[in-house]
Amino acid sequence: MHSTRLHTFNDIDLIAQYKQTNDSAIVGVLFQRYTHLIFGVCVKYLKDEDDAQDASMQIFEKLLIDIKKHEIQQFKAWLHMVCKNYCLMQLRSGATKLKHAKEMHKDFAVLMESEQELHLTLQNTKEIQLTHMEECIKGLHAEQRLCIELFFLQEKSYQEVTEATNFTMNNVKSYIQNGKRNLKNCMETRISEIKK
């Protein structure tokens, strides 16, 4: 169906068309119609424009699935609820960039505290820690290593990592989360070996 004609349809007709045809361009029209609402709700809850931008794109992907599952009478009100719930879930799961960065710094701070137990000079310990970190990063799976380097070392947003790698947003988040956990485990193992 021609996209200019789609713009003349009301929300409920567009939803019906999408359920019949599965044409994502139809959801694109709805998304475009309410971009200001989606972004506004995301900024309100996430307090960060980059995170709100990332969340908006995730919500678009979510709409492709959720619209098929629900009987929607008032699309605008339903969309507002979807956005709000998504943002609250993000905040609860700690998926915002700021929280991840803080967690990463906290993890490394915990690892750095071991320097007193090792009775080494501060400088030597930091060099050892950095060496271990570099080796542990090299040991990660290629996807995890790439995402960790882009997200934490180059401080790119989830969206920027997604664009740079062509991975899906969900894959990027998964690679970062698993990579971070593997990195922490690797660092802790190396430090405990030094202590022996």
N, C-alpha and C positions, 0 to 999 in steps of 0.2 A: 504494500500500500504506500502511496506517495506521502512523504513526510509532511509536506505543506498541508495536505488534507487532514492529516492526523491532528494538527494544531487546532482544527475547528471542533474536534470531539471534546465532550466534557469528560471529567475524570472517570466516571463509572463506565462510560462507553469505551474509553481507552483500556480500562482494566479487562472488560469483557473481550475486547479485540485481542489483547495480549494472551488471555487464557485460551483463546481459540487458535491463534497463530503461532504463539511462542516467539514472536518477533521482538528482540530486545530493543529495537528502535522505538517501539511504543513506550517502553519503560523510560527510554531516553527522553521522550517528550514530557512525560510526567516529572521526571527528575529535573529537567530544565525549567519546567513550570514552577517548581518549588525549591530550586537551588538556594534561594535566599533564606527560606525557612530552615532547610536542612543545615546549612552552614551556621546560621544564627543559633540554632539549638546546640550544635556541637561546640561553638565558641563559648556559649553560656556555661556549659558543663565542664568542658576540658580546659578552658582558660588559656588556650594556646592556639594561634591561627594555623600553624603547621599541623598540629595534632588534629585540629578540626577539619583541615583539608583532607588528611589521611582518612579520618572517620567518615567524611562525606563520600569518598570513593568506595569505602567498605560498605556503607549503607546502600549505595547504588547496586553493588553486587548482591547484597542481602535482599533488596527489593525484587530482583530477578527471580529469586526462589520464593520469598514470602508471599508475594502477591498471588501466586498460584494456590497457596495453602489456605488463604483466608477469604471469608466472605466480607467484603469491605463495602460499607454503606456510605461513610463519610471519609473520603481518602485523605483530606488534609488533616483531620483530627487523628486518624489512624497513623499517618506518616509522622506526625509530631510525637506520638507515643513510641513508635519504632525508634526514632532518633534519640529520644530521651532514654529509653531502655538500653539502647546500644551504648550510649555515652556512660551511663551508670555502670554497665558491665565492664567497659574499658577501665573506668576508674577503680572498680573493685579488683579487677584482675591485674592492675598495675601495668597496663599495656601502654601508658603514655611514655613518650620519649624521656621526659624529665625523670620519671620514676625509675625507668630502666637505667638511665645514666647514674642516678644516685645509688641504685642497687649495685651496679658494677663497681663504683668507687668504694662502696661499703665492703664488697667482697674482697677487693684488693687491699683495703685498709686492714681487714682481718688478717689477710695473709702477710702483710707488712709487719704486723705486730710481733710476728715470730722472731724478728731480728734480735730482740733482747735475749730470748732464749738461746739463740745461736752464738751470743757473745762475740759478734763480729762488728766491725765499724759500720756506721750507717751507710757510708759510701759503698763499701764492699757488698753489703747486703742488698742495697738497691740495684747494684750492677748484677748481682746473682739473680735477684727477683726478675729483672728485665730480661736477662738471658733465658731464664726458665719460661717466662711468659712468651717470649719469641718462639722458643722451641715447642711449647705447648700449642701455640697458635698454628705453627707449621704442621702439628700432628692432627689437627682437626680435619674432618671431611671437607673436601674442596668447597662445597656449598656453604657450610657453616663458617669456614675460614673467610670466604669472600664477604659474607653478610656481616660477620663480626668486625672485620677490618673497615668496611664502609660505614657501619652504624656507629661504632665506638671510636675508631681511630680517625676516621674522616668526618665524623659527626653528621652523617646524612640522615634524613628522616626516613621512616618506613617507605613512604611513597618514592623518595629518591632512590632508595636501595632497589625497590621493585622495578623502577624504570631502568636502572643501570644494569640489572641482572636478567631482566625478563622473567623472573620467578613471580608466582602469584603472591599477593599480600600475605595470605595465610602461610605459605611456604617460607617467606622471609621471616615472619614472626617466629615460626617453629625453628628455623635454622638458628636464629639469634638466641632463642631461649635454650635450645639444646647445646648450642656452641658454648654459651656462657657457663652452663652446668659442667660440660666436659672440660672446659678451661679451668674452672675452679677445682675440679677433682684432680686434674693433672698437676696443677700448682701445689695442691695440698700433699699429693703423693711425693712429689719431688722434695718438698720441704721436710716431710717426715723422714725421707731417706737420708737427708743431710744430717738430721739430728741423731741418727743411729750411730 
